[in-house]
Amino acid sequence: MGAMAARSLEIEPAGIRTARSVEILRTERGLAQRALAARVTALGRPMSNTMLSRIERAQRRCDIDDLVALAQALRVPSLVLLQGPSAM
C-alpha cells in the first residue's frame, strides 16, 4: 500500500476557506450548483453538480485546476477563493 494509502483526506484550512468562498460567491451571484458546474465544464474543466457540492462541503479536495476554473466561472481572481470573499 505504501505512504499514499496513509494520506489523510482531511481538508486543511486553505481548502476549507476555498470551499466556503466558492459557496458564498456562487450564492451571491444567484447561481445554482448545477449552473456553476455547467460554467466550469464549459471552460474545459468537466465538473458535475455533485462534484461541486462535495467541494463546497469540503468533502472533496479542490485541486489547483478546479480552483482556477471555479474562479474563472465566478469571475474573480483565483486568490479570492484562497483568501476568502473579504479579500475582494
C-alpha distances in whole Angstrom, upper triangle without the diagonal:
4,7,7,6,8,11,14,16,19,22,23,27,28,26,28,31,30,30,33,35,34,35,38,39,39,41,44,44,44,41,39,36,36,39,37,34,36,37,34,33,37,36,33,30,30,29,30,32,29,26,29,30,26,26,30,28,25,23,22,21,24,23,26,27,27,29,32,32,33,35,37,38,39,41,40,38,35,35,37,34,32,35,36,40,42,41,43
4,6,6,7,10,13,15,18,21,22,26,26,25,27,30,29,29,32,34,33,35,38,39,39,41,43,44,44,42,40,36,37,39,37,34,37,38,34,34,37,36,33,30,30,30,31,33,30,27,30,30,27,26,30,28,25,23,22,21,24,22,25,26,27,28,31,32,33,34,37,37,38,40,39,37,33,34,36,33,31,33,35,38,40,39,42
4,5,5,7,10,13,15,18,19,22,23,22,24,27,26,26,30,31,31,32,35,36,36,38,41,41,42,39,38,34,36,38,35,32,35,36,32,32,36,34,32,29,29,28,30,31,28,26,28,28,25,24,27,26,23,21,20,18,21,20,22,24,25,26,28,30,30,32,34,35,36,38,36,34,30,30,32,30,27,30,32,35,37,36,39
4,5,5,9,11,14,16,17,21,21,19,22,25,24,24,27,29,28,30,32,33,33,35,38,38,39,36,35,31,32,34,31,29,32,32,29,29,32,31,28,25,25,25,26,28,25,22,24,25,22,21,24,23,20,18,17,15,18,17,19,21,21,23,25,26,27,29,31,32,33,35,33,32,28,28,30,27,25,28,30,33,35,34,36
4,6,8,10,13,16,18,22,22,20,22,25,25,24,27,29,29,30,33,34,33,36,38,39,39,36,35,31,32,34,32,29,32,33,30,30,33,32,30,27,26,25,26,27,24,22,24,25,21,21,24,23,20,18,16,16,19,18,21,23,23,25,27,28,28,31,33,33,34,36,35,34,30,30,32,29,27,30,31,34,36,36,38
4,6,9,12,15,16,20,21,19,21,24,24,24,27,29,28,29,32,34,33,35,38,39,39,37,35,32,33,35,33,30,34,34,31,31,35,34,32,28,28,27,28,28,26,23,25,25,21,21,24,22,19,17,17,16,19,19,22,24,24,25,28,29,29,31,33,34,34,36,35,33,30,30,31,28,26,28,30,33,35,34,37
4,6,9,11,13,16,17,16,18,21,20,20,23,25,25,26,29,30,30,32,34,35,36,34,32,29,30,32,30,28,31,31,28,28,32,30,29,25,25,24,25,26,23,20,22,22,19,18,21,20,16,15,14,13,16,15,18,21,20,21,24,25,25,27,30,30,31,33,31,30,26,26,27,24,22,25,26,29,31,31,33
4,5,8,10,14,15,13,15,18,18,18,20,23,23,24,26,28,28,30,32,33,34,32,30,27,29,31,28,26,30,30,27,28,31,30,29,25,25,23,24,24,22,19,21,20,17,16,18,17,13,12,12,11,15,15,18,21,20,20,24,25,24,26,29,29,29,31,30,28,25,25,26,22,20,23,24,27,29,29,31
4,6,9,13,14,11,12,16,16,15,18,20,20,20,23,25,25,26,29,30,30,28,26,23,25,27,25,23,26,27,24,25,28,27,26,22,22,20,20,21,18,15,17,17,13,13,15,13,10,8,8,8,12,13,16,18,17,18,21,22,21,23,26,26,26,29,27,26,23,23,24,20,19,21,22,25,27,27,29
4,6,10,12,9,10,13,14,13,15,18,18,19,21,23,24,25,27,29,29,27,26,23,25,27,25,23,27,27,24,26,29,28,27,24,24,21,22,21,19,17,17,16,13,12,14,12,9,8,9,9,12,14,17,19,18,18,21,23,21,23,26,26,25,28,26,25,22,22,22,19,17,19,19,23,25,25,27
4,7,8,6,6,10,10,10,12,14,15,16,18,20,20,22,24,25,26,24,24,20,23,25,22,21,25,25,22,24,27,25,25,21,22,19,20,20,18,15,15,15,12,10,11,10,6,8,8,7,9,11,14,17,15,15,18,20,18,19,23,23,22,24,23,22,18,18,18,15,13,15,16,19,21,21,24
4,6,5,6,9,10,11,13,14,16,17,18,20,21,23,24,26,27,26,26,23,26,27,24,23,27,26,23,26,29,27,27,23,24,22,23,22,21,18,18,17,15,13,13,13,9,11,11,9,11,12,14,18,16,15,18,20,19,19,23,23,22,25,22,21,18,16,17,14,12,13,14,18,19,19,22
4,5,5,6,9,10,11,12,14,16,16,18,20,21,22,24,26,25,25,22,26,26,23,23,27,26,24,26,29,27,27,24,25,23,24,23,22,19,18,18,16,13,13,13,10,13,13,12,12,14,15,18,17,15,18,20,18,18,22,23,21,23,20,19,16,15,15,12,10,10,11,15,16,16,19
4,5,5,6,9,10,10,12,14,15,16,18,20,21,22,24,23,24,21,24,25,21,21,25,23,21,24,26,24,24,21,23,21,22,22,21,18,17,17,16,12,13,13,11,14,13,11,10,11,12,15,14,12,15,17,15,15,19,20,18,20,17,16,13,11,11,9,6,8,9,13,14,14,17
4,5,5,6,9,10,11,13,14,15,16,18,20,21,23,21,21,18,21,22,19,18,22,21,18,21,24,22,22,19,20,18,19,18,17,15,13,14,12,9,10,10,7,10,9,7,7,9,11,14,12,10,14,15,13,14,18,18,17,19,17,16,13,12,13,9,8,10,11,14,16,16,18
4,5,5,6,9,10,11,12,14,15,17,18,20,21,20,20,18,21,22,19,19,22,22,20,22,25,24,24,21,22,19,20,18,17,15,14,13,12,9,8,8,6,10,10,9,10,12,14,17,14,13,16,17,15,16,19,19,18,20,18,18,15,14,13,10,9,10,10,13,15,15,18
4,5,5,6,9,10,10,12,14,15,16,18,20,19,20,18,21,21,18,19,22,21,19,22,25,23,24,21,22,20,21,19,19,17,15,15,14,11,10,11,9,13,13,12,11,13,14,17,15,12,15,17,14,14,17,18,16,18,15,15,12,11,10,7,6,7,6,9,11,12,14
4,5,5,6,9,10,10,12,14,15,16,18,17,18,15,18,19,15,16,19,18,16,19,21,19,20,17,19,16,18,17,17,14,12,13,12,9,8,10,9,12,11,10,8,10,11,13,11,8,11,13,10,10,14,14,13,15,13,12,10,9,8,5,5,7,7,9,12,12,14
4,5,5,6,9,10,11,12,14,16,17,15,15,13,16,17,14,14,18,17,15,18,21,19,20,17,18,15,16,14,14,12,9,9,9,6,4,7,6,9,9,9,8,11,13,14,11,10,13,14,11,12,15,15,13,16,14,15,13,13,11,8,9,11,9,11,14,15,16
4,5,5,6,9,10,11,12,14,15,15,15,13,17,17,15,16,19,19,17,20,23,22,23,20,21,18,18,16,16,15,12,11,12,9,6,8,8,12,13,13,12,15,16,18,15,13,16,16,13,13,17,16,13,16,14,15,14,14,11,8,10,10,8,9,12,13,14
4,5,5,6,8,10,10,12,14,14,15,13,17,17,13,15,18,17,16,19,21,20,21,19,20,17,18,16,17,16,12,13,14,11,8,11,11,15,15,14,12,15,15,16,13,11,13,14,10,10,14,13,10,13,11,12,11,10,8,5,8,8,5,6,9,10,11
4,6,5,6,8,10,11,12,11,12,10,13,13,10,11,14,13,12,16,17,16,18,16,17,14,15,13,14,13,9,10,11,8,6,10,11,14,13,13,10,13,14,14,11,9,12,11,8,8,11,10,8,11,10,12,11,12,9,6,9,11,9,9,12,13,13
4,6,5,6,9,10,11,10,10,9,12,13,10,12,15,15,14,17,19,19,21,18,18,15,15,12,13,13,9,9,11,9,6,9,11,13,14,14,13,16,17,17,14,13,15,14,11,12,15,13,10,14,13,15,14,15,12,10,13,14,11,10,14,15,15
4,6,5,6,9,10,10,12,11,15,15,12,15,18,16,16,20,21,21,23,21,21,18,18,16,17,17,13,13,15,13,9,12,13,17,17,17,16,19,19,20,17,15,17,16,13,12,15,14,11,13,12,15,14,15,11,10,13,13,9,8,11,13,13
4,5,5,6,9,9,11,11,14,13,10,13,16,14,14,18,19,18,21,19,20,17,18,16,18,17,13,14,16,14,11,14,15,18,18,18,16,18,18,18,15,13,14,14,10,10,12,11,7,10,9,12,12,13,10,9,12,13,9,7,11,12,11
4,6,5,6,5,7,8,11,9,7,10,13,11,12,15,16,16,19,17,17,15,15,12,15,14,11,11,14,12,10,13,15,18,17,18,15,18,18,18,15,13,15,13,10,10,12,9,7,10,11,14,14,16,13,11,15,16,13,11,14,16,15
4,5,5,6,7,9,12,11,10,13,15,14,16,19,19,20,22,21,21,18,17,14,16,17,13,13,16,14,11,14,16,19,19,20,18,21,22,21,18,17,18,17,13,14,16,13,10,13,14,17,17,18,15,14,17,17,14,12,15,17,16
4,5,8,10,12,15,13,12,16,17,16,17,20,21,21,24,22,23,20,20,17,20,20,16,16,19,17,14,17,19,22,22,22,20,23,23,23,20,18,19,18,14,14,15,13,10,12,13,16,17,18,14,14,17,17,13,10,13,15,13
4,5,9,11,13,11,10,14,15,13,15,18,18,18,21,20,21,19,19,16,19,19,16,16,19,18,15,18,20,23,23,23,20,23,22,22,19,17,18,16,13,13,13,11,8,10,12,15,16,18,15,14,18,18,15,12,15,17,15
4,7,10,12,10,10,13,14,13,16,18,18,19,22,21,21,19,18,15,18,19,15,15,19,18,15,18,21,23,23,24,22,24,24,23,20,19,20,18,15,16,16,13,11,13,15,19,20,21,18,17,21,21,18,15,18,20,18
4,6,8,6,6,10,10,10,12,15,15,16,19,18,17,15,14,12,15,15,12,13,16,16,13,16,19,20,20,21,19,21,22,21,17,17,18,15,12,14,14,11,9,13,15,18,18,20,18,16,20,21,18,16,19,21,19
4,5,5,6,9,10,11,13,14,15,17,19,18,16,14,12,9,12,13,10,10,14,14,12,15,18,19,19,20,18,21,22,21,17,18,19,16,14,16,16,13,12,15,17,20,20,22,20,18,21,23,20,18,22,23,22
4,5,5,6,8,10,11,12,14,15,17,15,14,10,9,5,8,9,7,7,11,11,9,12,15,15,15,17,15,18,19,18,14,15,17,14,11,14,15,12,12,15,17,20,19,21,19,16,19,21,19,18,21,23,22
4,6,5,6,9,10,10,12,14,16,14,12,9,7,5,8,10,8,9,13,13,13,15,17,17,17,19,17,19,21,19,15,17,18,15,13,16,16,12,13,17,19,21,20,23,22,19,22,24,22,21,25,26,25
4,5,5,6,9,10,10,13,15,14,13,11,10,8,12,13,10,12,15,15,14,17,19,20,19,20,18,20,21,19,15,16,17,14,12,14,14,10,11,14,16,19,19,22,20,18,22,24,21,20,24,24,23
4,5,5,6,9,10,11,13,12,11,9,9,8,11,11,8,10,13,12,12,15,17,18,16,17,15,17,17,15,12,13,13,10,8,10,10,7,8,11,13,16,15,18,17,14,18,20,18,17,21,21,20
4,5,5,6,9,10,11,9,8,5,6,5,9,8,6,9,12,11,12,15,16,16,15,15,13,15,16,14,11,12,13,10,8,12,12,9,11,14,16,18,16,20,18,16,19,21,20,19,23,23,22
4,5,5,6,9,10,9,8,7,7,8,12,11,10,13,15,15,15,18,20,20,18,19,17,18,18,15,13,15,15,11,11,14,12,9,12,14,17,19,18,22,21,19,22,24,23,22,26,26,24
4,5,5,6,9,9,9,9,10,11,14,13,11,14,17,15,16,19,20,21,19,19,16,17,17,14,12,13,12,9,8,11,9,6,9,11,14,16,16,19,18,16,20,22,21,20,23,23,21
4,5,5,7,6,7,6,9,10,13,11,10,13,15,13,14,18,18,19,16,16,13,13,13,10,8,10,9,6,6,9,8,6,9,11,13,15,14,17,17,15,17,20,19,19,23,22,21
4,5,5,5,4,5,8,10,13,11,11,15,16,15,16,20,20,20,17,17,15,15,15,12,10,13,12,8,10,13,11,9,13,15,17,18,17,21,20,18,21,24,23,23,26,26,25
4,5,7,8,9,11,13,16,15,14,18,19,18,19,23,23,23,21,21,18,18,17,14,13,15,13,10,11,13,11,9,13,14,17,18,18,21,21,20,22,25,24,24,27,26,25
4,6,8,10,13,15,18,16,15,18,20,18,19,22,22,23,20,19,16,16,15,11,11,12,10,7,9,11,8,8,11,12,14,15,15,18,19,17,20,23,22,22,25,24,23
4,6,9,12,15,17,15,15,19,19,18,20,23,23,23,19,19,16,15,14,10,10,13,11,8,11,13,11,11,15,15,17,18,16,20,21,19,21,24,24,24,28,27,25
4,6,10,13,14,12,12,16,16,14,17,20,19,19,16,15,12,11,11,8,7,10,10,7,9,12,11,10,14,15,17,17,15,19,19,17,19,22,22,23,26,25,24
4,7,10,12,10,11,14,15,14,16,19,19,18,15,15,13,13,14,11,9,13,13,10,11,14,14,12,15,18,19,20,18,21,22,19,21,24,24,24,28,27,27
4,7,8,6,7,10,11,11,13,15,15,15,12,13,11,12,14,11,8,12,13,10,10,13,14,12,14,17,18,19,17,20,20,17,19,22,22,22,26,26,25
4,5,5,6,9,10,11,12,14,15,14,13,14,13,15,17,15,12,15,16,13,12,16,16,14,16,19,21,22,20,23,22,19,21,24,23,23,27,27,27
4,5,5,6,9,10,10,12,14,13,12,15,14,16,18,16,13,15,17,14,12,16,17,14,15,18,20,22,20,23,21,18,21,23,21,21,25,26,25
4,5,5,6,9,10,11,12,11,10,13,13,16,18,17,14,16,18,16,14,18,19,17,18,21,22,24,22,24,23,19,21,24,22,23,26,27,27
4,5,5,6,9,10,11,9,7,10,10,12,15,14,10,13,15,13,12,16,17,15,16,20,20,21,19,21,20,17,18,21,20,21,25,25,25
4,5,5,6,9,10,10,9,10,9,12,14,13,10,11,14,12,9,13,15,12,13,16,17,18,16,18,17,14,16,19,17,18,21,22,22
4,5,5,6,9,8,9,11,11,15,17,17,13,14,17,15,13,16,18,15,15,19,19,21,19,21,19,16,17,20,18,18,22,23,23
4,5,5,6,5,5,8,9,13,16,16,12,14,17,16,14,17,19,17,17,21,21,22,19,21,20,16,17,20,18,19,23,24,24
4,5,5,6,5,6,6,10,12,13,9,10,14,13,11,13,16,15,15,18,17,18,15,17,16,12,13,16,15,16,20,20,21
4,5,8,8,10,9,13,15,15,12,12,15,14,11,13,16,15,14,17,17,18,16,17,15,11,13,15,13,14,17,18,19
4,5,8,10,11,15,17,18,15,15,18,18,15,17,20,19,18,21,20,21,19,19,18,14,15,17,15,17,19,21,22
4,5,7,8,12,15,16,13,13,17,17,15,17,20,19,18,21,20,20,17,18,17,13,13,15,14,17,19,20,22
4,7,9,13,16,17,14,15,19,19,16,19,22,21,20,24,23,23,20,21,20,17,17,19,18,20,23,24,25
4,6,9,13,14,11,12,16,16,14,17,20,19,19,22,21,21,18,19,19,15,15,18,18,20,23,23,25
4,6,10,11,9,10,14,14,13,15,18,18,18,21,20,19,16,17,17,14,13,16,16,19,22,22,23
4,7,8,6,6,10,11,10,12,14,15,15,17,16,16,12,14,14,11,11,14,14,17,20,19,20
4,6,5,6,9,10,11,12,14,15,16,18,17,16,12,14,15,12,12,15,16,19,22,20,22
4,5,5,6,9,10,11,12,14,15,16,15,13,9,11,13,11,10,14,16,18,21,19,20
4,5,5,6,9,10,11,12,14,15,15,13,10,13,15,13,13,17,18,19,22,21,21
4,6,5,6,8,10,10,12,14,14,13,10,13,14,11,12,16,16,17,21,20,20
4,6,5,6,9,10,10,12,11,10,7,9,10,7,9,12,13,14,17,16,16
4,6,5,6,9,10,10,10,8,6,9,11,9,10,14,14,15,18,16,16
4,5,5,6,9,10,10,10,9,12,13,11,13,16,16,17,20,19,18
4,5,5,6,8,9,10,8,11,11,9,11,14,13,14,17,16,16
4,5,5,6,5,6,5,8,8,7,10,12,12,11,15,13,12
4,5,5,6,7,8,11,11,11,13,16,15,15,18,16,15
4,5,8,10,10,14,13,12,15,17,16,15,18,18,16
4,6,9,10,12,10,10,13,15,13,11,15,15,13
4,7,9,12,10,11,14,15,14,12,15,14,12
4,6,8,7,8,11,12,11,9,12,11,8
4,5,6,7,9,10,11,10,13,10,9
4,5,6,7,9,10,11,13,11,11
4,5,5,6,8,9,11,8,9
4,5,5,5,6,8,6,6
4,6,5,7,10,9,10
4,6,9,11,9,11
4,7,8,6,9
4,5,6,8
4,5,6
4,5
4
